[in-house]
Amino acid sequence: MLIRDIRATPVFTAGDKTHLRELLHPKDEPACTNRCSIAHAFLGPGEVSLPHRLKTSSETYYILAGRGEMHIDGEEAEVCEGQAVYIPPGAVQWIENTGPGDLVILAVVDPAWREGDEEVFPSSP
């Protein structure tokens, strides 16, 4: 049985400036045979992730708490708790926290996130 506890998972700042806890990644868990990776991410009030894209993986954000503005390939939309956002492979995306508390996201990447698949831009491309 494989169980990961978010309270025992260290936080780090990802290349796109989101604060992240990697909950499940096949590279770290030999018993895990699924294709996706799952991470818990958050941005504090006023924080914005850097524009980035995954070249070959899709990403799905499930908003656990807070509200923000999602940007995907020139489109933008308000997002809030309880919503899921699909980000196709190759799409340039970033999210900004527009609420008074943390914007908390469960991020699912399929196939699993790889450093060489991600391209981060210092500002809007």
All heavy atoms as an XYZ file, in Angstrom:
960
protein
N       0.852     -1.169      0.000
C       0.000      0.000      0.000
C       0.898      1.234      0.000
O       1.854      1.315      0.766
C      -0.893     -0.007      1.237
C      -1.827      1.167      1.264
S      -2.951      1.194      2.693
C      -3.758     -0.381      2.559
N       0.574      2.188     -0.851
C       1.358      3.412     -0.975
C       0.503      4.600     -0.541
O      -0.530      4.872     -1.149
C       1.814      3.591     -2.429
C       2.545      4.876     -2.778
C       3.812      5.021     -1.946
C       2.871      4.901     -4.248
N       0.910      5.256      0.525
C       0.206      6.431      1.032
C       1.236      7.522      1.265
O       2.258      7.294      1.907
C      -0.537      6.121      2.348
C      -1.590      5.039      2.108
C      -1.157      7.391      2.916
C      -2.250      4.538      3.380
N       0.984      8.709      0.721
C       1.869      9.862      0.945
C       1.100     10.898      1.754
O      -0.051     11.190      1.458
C       2.309     10.473     -0.393
C       3.174      9.579     -1.253
C       4.561      9.322     -0.683
N       5.333     10.515     -0.491
C       6.282     10.946     -1.304
N       6.579     10.268     -2.396
N       6.930     12.046     -1.040
N       1.730     11.447      2.748
C       1.115     12.435      3.630
C       1.704     13.809      3.324
O       2.922     13.990      3.401
C       1.380     12.051      5.085
C       0.598     12.892      6.068
O       0.402     14.102      5.838
O       0.190     12.329      7.102
N       0.853     14.748      2.996
C       1.313     16.087      2.644
C       2.105     16.723      3.792
O       3.038     17.485      3.566
C       0.125     16.974      2.215
C       0.644     18.225      1.531
C      -0.777     17.301      3.370
C      -0.405     18.998      0.811
N       1.764     16.392      5.025
C       2.452     16.966      6.189
C       3.888     16.486      6.296
O       4.702     17.116      6.966
C       1.679     16.643      7.459
C       0.291     17.324      7.476
C      -0.557     16.735      8.532
N      -0.834     15.335      8.164
C      -1.838     14.618      8.614
N      -2.653     15.146      9.489
N      -2.021     13.381      8.227
N       4.209     15.370      5.644
C       5.569     14.827      5.689
C       6.329     15.086      4.388
O       7.426     14.570      4.192
C       5.504     13.319      5.954
N       5.754     15.891      3.511
C       6.355     16.166      2.209
C       6.921     17.582      2.217
O       6.182     18.536      2.450
C       5.295     16.009      1.094
O       4.697     14.724      1.205
C       5.907     16.159     -0.276
N       8.221     17.750      1.966
C       8.818     19.087      2.039
C       8.332     20.020      0.929
O       8.022     19.588     -0.176
C      10.315     18.825      1.891
C      10.428     17.481      1.258
C       9.186     16.717      1.630
N       8.272     21.301      1.255
C       7.904     22.349      0.292
C       9.164     22.866     -0.377
O      10.188     23.050      0.275
C       7.198     23.524      1.002
C       6.901     24.654      0.027
C       5.932     23.070      1.686
N       9.089     23.095     -1.691
C      10.170     23.760     -2.401
C       9.551     24.729     -3.400
O       8.356     24.646     -3.693
C      11.105     22.752     -3.092
C      10.477     21.962     -4.196
C      10.592     22.368     -5.516
C       9.770     20.795     -3.928
C      10.009     21.638     -6.543
C       9.192     20.053     -4.941
C       9.313     20.477     -6.253
N      10.331     25.663     -3.896
C       9.846     26.602     -4.907
C      10.249     26.073     -6.270
O      11.438     25.871     -6.542
C      10.405     28.014     -4.672
O      10.004     28.442     -3.358
C       9.863     28.996     -5.699
N       9.250     25.836     -7.109
C       9.479     25.296     -8.449
C      10.047     26.378     -9.367
O      10.051     27.565     -9.024
C       8.165     24.752     -9.017
N      10.491     25.970    -10.545
C      11.064     26.889    -11.523
C      10.122     27.994    -11.948
O      10.554     29.080    -12.334
N       8.800     27.733    -11.872
C       7.824     28.756    -12.253
C       7.405     29.633    -11.074
O       6.511     30.447    -11.178
C       6.599     28.119    -12.910
C       5.743     27.328    -11.942
O       6.154     27.117    -10.783
O       4.637     26.910    -12.341
N       8.061     29.453     -9.923
C       7.868     30.246     -8.701
C       6.653     29.833     -7.870
O       6.283     30.543     -6.942
C       7.810     31.758     -8.983
C       9.040     32.299     -9.686
C      10.263     32.124     -8.836
C      11.478     32.728     -9.510
N      12.715     32.241     -8.998
N       6.001     28.703     -8.178
C       4.968     28.201     -7.280
C       5.646     27.426     -6.158
O       6.741     26.901     -6.322
C       3.955     27.283     -7.988
O       4.653     26.200     -8.605
C       3.141     28.023     -9.027
N       4.990     27.376     -5.013
C       5.477     26.597     -3.878
C       4.857     25.209     -4.025
O       3.650     25.086     -4.215
C       5.077     27.271     -2.567
C       5.390     28.730     -2.560
N       6.683     29.224     -2.535
C       4.585     29.811     -2.629
C       6.652     30.539     -2.560
N       5.388     30.919     -2.622
N       5.667     24.178     -3.943
C       5.227     22.850     -4.356
C       5.610     21.773     -3.357
O       6.669     21.849     -2.735
C       5.916     22.546     -5.696
C       5.267     21.632     -6.686
C       4.013     22.250     -7.258
C       6.241     21.347     -7.810
N       4.736     20.785     -3.253
C       5.025     19.531     -2.554
C       4.726     18.423     -3.559
O       3.598     18.293     -4.005
C       4.127     19.344     -1.339
C       4.423     20.215     -0.173
C       3.444     19.878      0.960
N       3.769     20.566      2.163
C       3.162     21.684      2.571
N       2.208     22.223      1.859
N       3.519     22.238      3.706
N       5.724     17.658     -3.910
C       5.512     16.558     -4.852
C       4.961     15.364     -4.062
O       5.668     14.743     -3.279
C       6.816     16.193     -5.550
C       6.603     15.287     -6.723
C       7.858     15.167     -7.558
O       8.814     14.543     -7.076
O       7.861     15.706     -8.667
N       3.684     15.072     -4.267
C       3.034     14.006     -3.507
C       3.300     12.626     -4.084
O       3.507     11.674     -3.345
C       1.521     14.244     -3.461
C       1.082     15.426     -2.612
C      -0.414     15.661     -2.781
C       1.417     15.176     -1.163
N       3.265     12.527     -5.397
C       3.426     11.217     -6.013
C       4.069     11.374     -7.384
O       3.579     12.138     -8.216
C       2.059     10.544     -6.157
C       2.035      9.087     -6.551
C       2.733      8.220     -5.506
C       0.603      8.608     -6.705
N       5.175     10.674     -7.576
C       5.852     10.693     -8.864
C       6.395      9.292     -9.110
O       7.077      8.739     -8.240
C       6.990     11.712     -8.868
C       7.460     12.063    -10.239
N       8.074     11.149    -11.079
C       7.386     13.217    -10.936
C       8.369     11.727    -12.217
N       7.963     12.985    -12.162
N       6.110      8.698    -10.271
C       6.567      7.331    -10.534
C       8.068      7.129    -10.378
O       8.504      6.060     -9.984
C       6.121      7.075    -11.973
C       5.044      8.047    -12.242
C       5.318      9.236    -11.369
N       8.869      8.162    -10.638
C      10.332      8.020    -10.522
C      10.776      7.779     -9.075
O      11.816      7.198     -8.829
C      11.048      9.236    -11.105
C      10.949     10.486    -10.269
C      11.793     11.622    -10.833
C      11.621     12.910    -10.106
N      11.637     12.910     -8.665
N       9.970      8.238     -8.114
C      10.327      8.107     -6.703
C       9.701      6.897     -6.023
O      10.066      6.572     -4.895
C       9.882      9.367     -5.936
C      10.568     10.610     -6.443
O      11.740     10.514     -6.858
O       9.925     11.673     -6.439
N       8.735      6.285     -6.661
C       7.980      5.202     -6.049
C       7.948      3.993     -6.969
O       7.126      3.931     -7.888
C       6.539      5.653     -5.763
C       6.429      6.894     -4.911
C       6.861      6.665     -3.476
O       7.037      5.511     -3.054
O       7.041      7.664     -2.773
N       8.820      3.018     -6.779
C       8.838      1.841     -7.656
C       7.492      1.124     -7.733
O       7.162      0.543     -8.761
C       9.899      0.935     -7.023
C      10.730      1.833     -6.187
C       9.839      2.961     -5.745
N       6.689      1.194     -6.661
C       5.387      0.526     -6.657
C       4.343      1.283     -7.480
O       3.277      0.758     -7.776
C       4.888      0.363     -5.227
N       4.646      2.515     -7.850
C       3.696      3.360     -8.580
C       3.864      3.129    -10.078
O       4.894      3.470    -10.657
C       3.947      4.823     -8.233
S       2.859      5.963     -9.072
N       2.860      2.558    -10.697
C       2.941      2.253    -12.125
C       2.072      3.173    -12.971
O       1.937      2.944    -14.171
C       2.555      0.790    -12.392
O       1.211      0.581    -11.942
C       3.502     -0.163    -11.688
N       1.474      4.199    -12.361
C       0.675      5.117    -13.179
C       1.588      6.060    -13.959
O       2.760      6.198    -13.664
C      -0.344      5.889    -12.328
C       0.292      6.789    -11.303
O       1.425      6.578    -10.914
N      -0.436      7.782    -10.859
N       1.031      6.709    -14.965
C       1.805      7.607    -15.833
C       1.930      9.016    -15.274
O       2.800      9.769    -15.671
C       1.113      7.723    -17.199
C       1.128      6.511    -18.035
C       0.328      6.684    -19.325
N       0.031      8.049    -19.700
C       0.359      8.594    -20.870
N       0.988      7.892    -21.777
N       0.039      9.838    -21.137
N       1.045      9.411    -14.393
C       0.995     10.818    -13.982
C       1.798     11.073    -12.714
O       2.153     10.162    -11.977
C      -0.451     11.250    -13.781
S      -1.263     10.507    -12.363
N       2.072     12.362    -12.498
C       2.625     12.823    -11.230
C       1.601     13.770    -10.616
O       0.823     14.412    -11.330
C       3.969     13.523    -11.432
O       3.851     14.614    -12.307
N       1.601     13.838     -9.289
C       0.638     14.664     -8.568
C       1.402     15.544     -7.587
O       2.239     15.054     -6.824
C      -0.389     13.800     -7.810
C      -1.142     12.897     -8.785
C      -1.367     14.677     -7.025
C      -2.024     11.866     -8.114
N       1.087     16.848     -7.630
C       1.746     17.793     -6.725
C       0.710     18.715     -6.092
O      -0.322     19.025     -6.689
C       2.779     18.618     -7.477
N       1.010     19.150     -4.882
C       0.207     20.132     -4.165
C       0.964     21.450     -4.306
O       2.139     21.538     -3.940
C       0.119     19.707     -2.695
C      -0.634     20.640     -1.831
N      -0.033     21.696     -1.181
C      -1.938     20.669     -1.490
C      -0.946     22.335     -0.471
N      -2.104     21.740     -0.637
N       0.320     22.457     -4.874
C       0.993     23.731     -5.135
C       0.202     24.872     -4.504
O      -1.019     24.768     -4.337
C       1.113     23.955     -6.641
N       0.902     25.951     -4.179
C       0.189     27.125     -3.698
C       0.964     28.393     -4.012
O       2.178     28.376     -4.182
C      -0.120     27.019     -2.198
C       1.081     27.060     -1.301
C       1.517     28.250     -0.750
C       1.770     25.897     -0.998
C       2.624     28.280      0.089
C       2.872     25.917     -0.158
C       3.301     27.112      0.386
N       0.200     29.471     -4.104
C       0.735     30.823     -4.259
C       0.111     31.679     -3.166
O      -1.103     31.597     -2.928
C       0.378     31.410     -5.622
C       1.046     30.793     -6.844
C       0.375     31.278     -8.127
C       2.528     31.134     -6.867
N       0.916     32.497     -2.518
C       0.399     33.402     -1.506
C      -0.337     34.571     -2.144
O      -0.286     34.765     -3.375
N      -1.038     35.368     -1.343
C      -1.755     36.523     -1.873
C      -0.840     37.410     -2.723
O       0.272     37.737     -2.319
C      -2.219     37.256     -0.616
C      -2.293     36.189      0.431
C      -1.164     35.252      0.102
N      -1.297     37.733     -3.927
C      -0.537     38.597     -4.831
C       0.554     37.907     -5.619
O       1.143     38.514     -6.512
N       0.860     36.654     -5.317
C       1.921     35.957     -6.051
C       1.425     35.481     -7.416
O       0.248     35.200     -7.609
C       2.450     34.766     -5.250
C       3.220     35.179     -4.017
C       3.860     34.008     -3.305
O       3.279     32.900     -3.262
O       4.969     34.204     -2.774
N       2.371     35.401     -8.354
C       2.093     35.004     -9.738
C       3.149     33.993    -10.158
O       4.342     34.204     -9.923
C       2.162     36.231    -10.687
C       1.866     35.840    -12.121
C       1.231     37.338    -10.224
N       2.714     32.910    -10.797
C       3.701     31.967    -11.329
C       4.289     32.547    -12.614
O       3.669     33.390    -13.273
C       3.076     30.596    -11.592
O       2.169     30.627    -12.675
N       5.482     32.108    -12.952
C       6.086     32.534    -14.216
C       5.429     31.799    -15.378
O       5.036     30.631    -15.240
C       7.586     32.231    -14.219
C       8.456     33.068    -13.294
C       9.902     32.568    -13.335
C       8.395     34.540    -13.674
N       5.330     32.440    -16.531
C       4.834     31.730    -17.709
C       5.727     30.527    -18.004
O       6.955     30.617    -17.929
C       4.922     32.767    -18.821
C       4.904     34.092    -18.118
C       5.632     33.843    -16.822
N       5.094     29.409    -18.304
C       5.834     28.183    -18.599
C       4.970     27.272    -19.446
O       3.775     27.499    -19.601
C       6.270     27.487    -17.299
C       5.141     27.067    -16.416
N       4.414     27.961    -15.660
C       4.605     25.855    -16.176
C       3.494     27.321    -14.986
N       3.577     26.028    -15.284
N       5.602     26.246    -19.980
C       4.846     25.249    -20.734
C       5.506     23.892    -20.564
O       6.717     23.794    -20.330
C       4.758     25.601    -22.215
C       6.064     25.502    -22.948
C       5.877     25.901    -24.400
N       7.177     25.896    -25.047
C       7.424     25.284    -26.182
N       6.476     24.638    -26.812
N       8.624     25.332    -26.717
N       4.689     22.880    -20.660
C       5.169     21.509    -20.717
C       5.068     21.100    -22.181
O       3.992     21.171    -22.775
C       4.328     20.597    -19.816
C       4.356     20.966    -18.331
C       3.460     20.029    -17.537
C       5.770     20.937    -17.790
N       6.174     20.714    -22.759
C       6.213     20.463    -24.201
C       5.381     19.262    -24.626
O       4.723     19.306    -25.659
C       7.660     20.286    -24.657
C       8.516     21.512    -24.413
C       9.978     21.216    -24.664
C      10.851     22.295    -24.072
N      12.246     21.895    -24.047
N       5.412     18.177    -23.835
C       4.713     16.950    -24.254
C       3.677     16.443    -23.257
O       2.918     15.547    -23.581
C       5.720     15.809    -24.531
O       6.435     15.530    -23.329
C       6.698     16.197    -25.630
N       3.645     16.997    -22.054
C       2.686     16.545    -21.036
C       1.527     17.524    -20.929
O       1.698     18.729    -21.117
C       3.359     16.446    -19.662
O       4.335     15.449    -19.643
N       0.356     16.984    -20.601
C      -0.772     17.848    -20.256
C      -0.760     18.044    -18.746
O      -0.117     17.293    -18.006
C      -2.099     17.226    -20.697
O      -2.373     16.067    -19.929
N      -1.458     19.075    -18.303
C      -1.545     19.339    -16.879
C      -2.986     19.678    -16.538
O      -3.674     20.338    -17.319
C      -0.622     20.507    -16.513
C      -0.446     20.713    -15.049
C       0.751     21.600    -14.712
O       1.241     22.338    -15.582
O       1.185     21.535    -13.559
N      -3.443     19.198    -15.410
C      -4.765     19.544    -14.919
C      -4.603     20.144    -13.539
O      -3.946     19.561    -12.678
C      -5.687     18.307    -14.852
O      -5.792     17.735    -16.154
C      -7.076     18.694    -14.358
N      -5.154     21.340    -13.359
C      -5.168     21.988    -12.049
C      -6.553     21.773    -11.451
O      -7.561     22.049    -12.101
C      -4.972     23.501    -12.173
C      -3.576     23.993    -12.407
C      -2.480     23.146    -12.503
C      -3.346     25.358    -12.538
C      -1.203     23.644    -12.710
C      -2.073     25.858    -12.746
C      -1.007     24.993    -12.828
O       0.248     25.494    -13.042
N      -6.596     21.318    -10.217
C      -7.848     21.309     -9.461
C      -7.657     22.325     -8.345
O      -6.731     22.191     -7.532
C      -8.169     19.922     -8.895
C      -9.452     19.942     -8.101
C     -10.673     20.078     -8.752
C      -9.439     19.889     -6.719
C     -11.860     20.138     -8.038
C     -10.617     19.953     -5.999
C     -11.818     20.078     -6.659
O     -12.991     20.155     -5.943
N      -8.501     23.351     -8.323
C      -8.368     24.430     -7.346
C      -8.986     23.971     -6.022
O     -10.191     23.750     -5.933
C      -9.045     25.732     -7.834
C      -8.626     26.091     -9.272
C      -8.770     26.875     -6.852
C      -7.162     26.333     -9.481
N      -8.134     23.803     -5.013
C      -8.577     23.341     -3.699
C      -9.081     24.482     -2.824
O      -9.988     24.301     -2.008
C      -7.436     22.617     -2.980
C      -6.949     21.323     -3.627
C      -5.640     20.875     -2.987
C      -8.004     20.245     -3.492
N      -8.467     25.669     -2.958
C      -8.845     26.818     -2.133
C      -8.385     28.094     -2.806
O      -7.411     28.100     -3.556
C      -8.213     26.712     -0.741
N      -9.107     29.172     -2.534
C      -8.718     30.482     -3.031
C      -9.311     30.807     -4.389
O     -10.180     30.103     -4.903
N      -8.787     31.894     -4.935
C      -9.225     32.298     -6.276
C      -8.055     32.938     -7.005
O      -7.109     33.431     -6.389
C     -10.435     33.215     -6.211
C     -10.215     34.550     -5.597
C     -11.499     35.404     -5.723
N     -11.224     36.763     -5.366
C     -11.502     37.301     -4.187
N     -12.062     36.604     -3.248
N     -11.216     38.576     -3.962
N      -8.158     32.907     -8.322
C      -7.069     33.453     -9.113
C      -7.488     33.706    -10.536
O      -8.666     33.590    -10.889
N      -6.506     34.049    -11.346
C      -6.743     34.245    -12.771
C      -5.783     33.327    -13.517
O      -4.570     33.423    -13.349
C      -6.522     35.708    -13.160
C      -6.919     35.977    -14.605
C      -6.963     37.449    -14.903
O      -8.005     38.074    -14.631
O      -5.943     37.966    -15.387
N      -6.350     32.451    -14.344
C      -5.584     31.478    -15.122
C      -5.344     32.046    -16.502
O      -6.261     32.613    -17.111
C      -6.399     30.175    -15.213
C      -5.680     29.028    -15.857
S      -4.501     28.306    -14.719
C      -3.147     27.956    -15.821
N      -4.128     31.883    -16.996
C      -3.750     32.343    -18.334
C      -3.243     31.133    -19.114
O      -2.313     30.460    -18.666
C      -2.632     33.386    -18.249
C      -3.001     34.591    -17.444
N      -3.442     35.751    -18.018
C      -3.000     34.801    -16.100
C      -3.687     36.642    -17.074
N      -3.437     36.082    -15.895
N      -3.846     30.863    -20.264
C      -3.411     29.756    -21.117
C      -3.430     30.238    -22.558
O      -4.493     30.593    -23.092
C      -4.321     28.515    -20.983
C      -4.395     28.042    -19.536
C      -3.833     27.391    -21.900
C      -5.406     26.924    -19.296
N      -2.249     30.277    -23.189
C      -2.126     30.656    -24.607
C      -2.940     31.896    -24.974
O      -3.692     31.907    -25.939
C      -2.517     29.488    -25.506
C      -1.359     28.539    -25.749
O      -0.203     28.882    -25.400
O      -1.603     27.442    -26.290
N      -2.794     32.954    -24.194
C      -3.444     34.223    -24.522
C      -4.871     34.341    -24.018
O      -5.457     35.417    -24.104
N      -5.462     33.276    -23.512
C      -6.800     33.349    -22.911
C      -6.634     33.501    -21.405
O      -5.653     33.049    -20.833
C      -7.599     32.075    -23.187
C      -7.961     31.855    -24.634
C      -8.838     30.619    -24.773
O     -10.006     30.681    -24.347
O      -8.332     29.605    -25.272
N      -7.610     34.153    -20.769
C      -7.569     34.273    -19.323
C      -8.969     34.084    -18.770
O      -9.966     34.398    -19.434
C      -6.984     35.610    -18.882
C      -7.683     36.812    -19.445
C      -6.931     38.093    -19.128
O      -5.750     38.203    -19.494
O      -7.556     38.977    -18.511
N      -9.036     33.536    -17.559
C     -10.324     33.302    -16.908
C     -10.124     33.281    -15.404
O      -9.084     32.844    -14.908
C     -10.931     31.982    -17.371
N     -11.135     33.757    -14.688
C     -11.139     33.664    -13.238
C     -11.355     32.206    -12.846
O     -12.136     31.502    -13.486
C     -12.261     34.520    -12.650
C     -12.055     36.009    -12.845
C     -10.885     36.562    -12.047
O     -10.696     36.140    -10.886
O     -10.146     37.394    -12.598
N     -10.649     31.763    -11.818
C     -10.809     30.402    -11.308
C     -10.981     30.468     -9.795
O     -10.525     31.412     -9.147
C      -9.617     29.492    -11.677
C      -9.561     29.264    -13.182
C      -8.296     30.061    -11.172
N     -11.658     29.448     -9.243
C     -11.881     29.419     -7.801
C     -12.019     27.981     -7.320
O     -12.071     27.041     -8.128
C     -13.116     30.232     -7.430
S     -14.651     29.574     -8.095
N     -12.084     27.838     -6.025
C     -12.211     26.545     -5.362
C     -13.293     25.689     -6.025
O     -14.367     26.181     -6.360
C     -12.575     26.788     -3.897
C     -12.750     25.555     -3.079
C     -13.054     25.887     -1.631
O     -12.663     26.967     -1.147
O     -13.698     25.049     -0.981
N     -12.945     24.431     -6.263
C     -13.909     23.489     -6.838
C     -13.849     23.368     -8.348
O     -14.562     22.551     -8.926
N     -12.995     24.145     -9.000
C     -12.896     24.093    -10.463
C     -11.659     23.328    -10.898
O     -10.637     23.332    -10.209
C     -12.847     25.501    -11.061
C     -14.130     26.272    -10.855
C     -14.063     27.657    -11.461
O     -13.046     28.337    -11.393
N     -15.169     28.088    -12.050
N     -11.769     22.671    -12.050
C     -10.639     21.988    -12.678
C     -10.303     22.716    -13.973
O     -11.202     23.149    -14.695
C     -10.974     20.532    -12.956
N      -9.019     22.842    -14.267
C      -8.541     23.517    -15.475
C      -7.632     22.560    -16.227
O      -6.648     22.065    -15.664
C      -7.744     24.799    -15.114
C      -7.247     25.497    -16.375
C      -8.566     25.736    -14.247
N      -7.933     22.315    -17.493
C      -7.087     21.460    -18.333
C      -6.126     22.338    -19.124
O      -6.541     23.328    -19.750
C      -7.931     20.634    -19.292
C      -7.100     19.859    -20.289
C      -6.382     18.741    -19.886
C      -7.005     20.274    -21.614
C      -5.595     18.037    -20.789
C      -6.225     19.574    -22.517
C      -5.523     18.464    -22.102
O      -4.744     17.766    -22.994
N      -4.854     21.983    -19.112
C      -3.815     22.715    -19.839
C      -3.178     21.734    -20.817
O      -2.514     20.779    -20.406
C      -2.758     23.277    -18.865
C      -3.445     24.141    -17.804
C      -1.693     24.055    -19.635
C      -2.702     24.234    -16.501
N      -3.391     21.927    -22.124
C      -2.869     20.965    -23.101
C      -1.353     21.042    -23.249
O      -0.739     22.063    -22.917
C      -3.569     21.373    -24.408
C      -3.988     22.781    -24.224
C      -4.163     23.002    -22.749
N      -0.737     19.983    -23.747
C       0.709     20.010    -23.994
C       1.075     21.191    -24.898
O       0.346     21.514    -25.835
C       0.981     18.688    -24.709
C      -0.173     17.807    -24.391
C      -1.351     18.728    -24.189
N       2.191     21.838    -24.586
C       2.690     22.934    -25.416
C       2.073     24.282    -25.136
O       2.534     25.299    -25.664
N       1.031     24.354    -24.302
C       0.362     25.629    -24.022
C       1.170     26.438    -23.009
O       1.581     25.914    -21.979
C      -1.044     25.385    -23.492
N       1.384     27.712    -23.302
C       2.048     28.604    -22.349
C       1.006     29.013    -21.317
O      -0.080     29.469    -21.663
C       2.640     29.845    -23.056
C       3.224     30.821    -22.035
C       3.710     29.425    -24.054
N       1.358     28.835    -20.040
C       0.382     29.078    -18.985
C       1.030     29.694    -17.761
O       2.215     29.516    -17.524
C      -0.292     27.750    -18.606
C       0.700     26.659    -18.282
C       0.555     26.113    -16.874
O       0.090     26.783    -15.964
N       0.985     24.881    -16.694
N       0.229     30.427    -17.009
C       0.608     30.909    -15.690
C      -0.663     31.239    -14.935
O      -1.741     31.344    -15.526
C       1.571     32.079    -15.732
C       1.047     33.402    -16.216
C       0.583     34.428    -15.440
C       0.951     33.849    -17.563
N       0.212     35.483    -16.241
C       0.431     35.147    -17.548
C       1.253     33.274    -18.791
C       0.190     35.887    -18.698
C       1.031     34.002    -19.940
C       0.507     35.286    -19.888
N      -0.530     31.349    -13.626
C      -1.691     31.631    -12.788
C      -1.301     32.689    -11.762
O      -0.150     32.731    -11.319
C      -2.236     30.347    -12.122
C      -3.592     30.594    -11.485
C      -1.219     29.739    -11.173
C      -4.349     29.317    -11.124
N      -2.246     33.546    -11.438
C      -1.990     34.563    -10.420
C      -3.047     34.467     -9.326
O      -4.208     34.178     -9.600
C      -1.937     35.968    -11.013
C      -3.060     36.336    -11.941
C      -2.804     37.654    -12.661
O      -2.626     38.691    -11.982
O      -2.787     37.631    -13.887
N      -2.605     34.670     -8.100
C      -3.502     34.646     -6.963
C      -4.134     36.023     -6.832
O      -3.436     37.005     -6.595
C      -2.734     34.279     -5.693
C      -3.625     34.188     -4.474
O      -4.751     34.660     -4.469
N      -3.112     33.574     -3.433
N      -5.450     36.100     -6.979
C      -6.168     37.369     -6.880
C      -6.978     37.481     -5.600
O      -7.709     38.448     -5.416
C      -7.097     37.561     -8.098
O      -8.034     36.474     -8.137
C      -6.313     37.624     -9.403
N      -6.849     36.490     -4.716
C      -7.635     36.483     -3.488
C      -6.832     36.912     -2.278
O      -5.622     37.126     -2.346
N      -7.516     37.016     -1.123
C      -6.857     37.452      0.107
C      -6.070     36.354      0.827
O      -5.246     36.640      1.684
C      -8.022     37.925      0.983
C      -9.178     37.096      0.517
C      -8.965     36.879     -0.954
N      -6.310     35.083      0.475
C      -5.608     33.963      1.104
C      -4.818     33.195      0.067
O      -4.713     33.592     -1.097
N      -4.254     32.068      0.485
C      -3.494     31.231     -0.442
C      -4.384     30.675     -1.552
O      -5.554     30.331     -1.322
C      -2.857     30.051      0.294
C      -1.636     30.437      1.109
O      -1.156     31.583      0.965
O      -1.170     29.587      1.884
N      -3.831     30.593     -2.753
C      -4.443     29.878     -3.871
C      -3.794     28.500     -3.850
O      -2.577     28.382     -4.017
C      -4.155     30.598     -5.193
C      -4.612     29.896     -6.465
C      -6.131     29.722     -6.483
C      -4.162     30.684     -7.684
N      -4.591     27.465     -3.595
C      -4.073     26.119     -3.392
C      -4.558     25.225     -4.527
O      -5.756     25.192     -4.838
C      -4.522     25.542     -2.030
C      -3.892     24.183     -1.790
C      -4.174     26.508     -0.904
N      -3.621     24.503     -5.133
C      -3.892     23.744     -6.357
C      -3.366     22.324     -6.220
O      -2.257     22.119     -5.718
C      -3.187     24.415     -7.556
C      -3.664     25.855     -7.729
C      -3.367     23.608     -8.834
C      -2.737     26.713     -8.577
N      -4.127     21.369     -6.713
C      -3.631     20.015     -6.919
C      -3.308     19.935     -8.411
O      -4.188     20.150     -9.248
C      -4.688     18.977     -6.538
C      -4.218     17.536     -6.561
C      -3.180     17.297     -5.471
C      -5.391     16.597     -6.374
N      -2.051     19.684     -8.738
C      -1.606     19.656    -10.134
C      -1.297     18.215    -10.534
O      -0.489     17.550     -9.897
C      -0.369     20.521    -10.314
N      -1.956     17.761    -11.599
C      -1.753     16.409    -12.121
C      -1.135     16.540    -13.507
O      -1.714     17.186    -14.390
C      -3.085     15.634    -12.195
C      -2.862     14.230    -12.737
C      -3.766     15.590    -10.832
N       0.043     15.949    -13.700
C       0.761     16.026    -14.977
C       0.806     14.633    -15.589
O       1.175     13.660    -14.936
C       2.197     16.567    -14.775
C       2.962     16.592    -16.090
C       2.152     17.964    -14.160
N       0.415     14.553    -16.886
C       0.362     13.266    -17.585
C       0.922     13.410    -18.995
O       0.394     14.203    -19.764
C      -1.086     12.780    -17.650
C      -1.212     11.428    -18.336
O      -0.318     10.578    -18.158
O      -2.205     11.238    -19.061
N       1.970     12.638    -19.333
C       2.753     11.780    -18.456
C       3.496     12.604    -17.414
O       3.582     13.818    -17.511
C       3.709     11.048    -19.383
C       3.649     11.723    -20.703
C       2.440     12.587    -20.722
N       4.034     11.909    -16.419
C       4.641     12.531    -15.246
C       5.615     13.650    -15.617
O       6.318     13.584    -16.625
C       5.360     11.471    -14.412
N       5.657     14.673    -14.748
C       6.525     15.831    -14.951
C       7.983     15.388    -15.064
O       8.454     14.531    -14.328
C       6.365     16.787    -13.766
C       7.174     18.041    -13.919
C       6.773     19.190    -14.520
C       8.523     18.254    -13.496
N       7.797     20.115    -14.490
C       8.882     19.559    -13.865
C       9.466     17.473    -12.842
C      10.134     20.107    -13.607
C      10.719     18.007    -12.581
C      11.038     19.314    -12.958
N       8.675     16.014    -16.032
C      10.126     15.830    -16.215
C      10.732     17.200    -16.426
O      10.183     18.026    -17.159
C      10.436     14.983    -17.460
C      10.001     13.557    -17.422
C      10.317     12.827    -18.732
N       9.545     13.343    -19.872
C      10.025     14.103    -20.860
N      11.299     14.445    -20.899
N       9.245     14.516    -21.838
N      11.877     17.435    -15.830
C      12.531     18.742    -15.945
C      12.767     19.138    -17.399
O      12.531     20.280    -17.785
C      13.852     18.736    -15.180
C      14.536     20.082    -15.180
C      15.790     20.112    -14.329
O      16.172     19.074    -13.780
O      16.387     21.195    -14.239
N      13.214     18.205    -18.232
C      13.502     18.511    -19.633
C      12.275     18.818    -20.471
O      12.394     19.324    -21.588
N      11.083     18.536    -19.936
C       9.844     18.794    -20.667
C       9.305     20.193    -20.396
O       8.455     20.682    -21.108
C       8.790     17.745    -20.273
C       7.564     17.764    -21.169
O       7.721     17.911    -22.402
O       6.445     17.636    -20.639
N       9.827     20.851    -19.348
C       9.295     22.155    -18.963
C      10.192     23.284    -19.464
O      11.404     23.238    -19.333
C       9.159     22.256    -17.449
C       8.532     23.565    -16.998
C       8.208     23.578    -15.521
O       9.032     23.091    -14.728
O       7.144     24.085    -15.183
N       9.539     24.300    -20.009
C      10.235     25.519    -20.431
C       9.616     26.682    -19.658
O       8.410     26.895    -19.721
C      10.042     25.722    -21.935
C      10.765     26.904    -22.492
C      10.628     27.017    -24.009
O       9.797     26.300    -24.611
O      11.344     27.848    -24.577
N      10.453     27.407    -18.894
C       9.990     28.538    -18.077
C      10.473     29.818    -18.725
O      11.642     29.936    -19.107
C      10.522     28.436    -16.632
C      10.070     29.632    -15.806
C      10.066     27.134    -15.984
N       9.577     30.790    -18.835
C       9.892     32.096    -19.423
C      10.035     33.115    -18.298
O       9.236     33.110    -17.362
C       8.780     32.522    -20.385
C       8.520     31.524    -21.480
C       7.489     30.603    -21.354
C       9.299     31.495    -22.617
C       7.232     29.672    -22.343
C       9.059     30.574    -23.618
C       8.025     29.649    -23.488
N      11.009     34.022    -18.367
C      11.184     35.015    -17.300
C      10.037     36.006    -17.217
O       9.813     36.628    -16.200
C      12.499     35.704    -17.652
C      12.743     35.405    -19.087
C      12.009     34.128    -19.413
N       9.290     36.165    -18.306
C       8.102     37.025    -18.340
C       7.232     36.545    -19.488
O       7.572     35.566    -20.156
C       8.514     38.491    -18.543
O       9.201     38.633    -19.765
N       6.151     37.228    -19.759
C       5.247     36.784    -20.823
C       5.994     36.649    -22.138
O       6.736     37.552    -22.531
C       4.101     37.778    -21.006
O       3.297     37.797    -19.859
N       5.845     35.493    -22.823
C       6.559     35.284    -24.095
C       5.984     36.138    -25.211
O       4.907     36.618    -25.156
C       6.354     33.805    -24.374
C       5.164     33.405    -23.583
C       5.057     34.361    -22.436
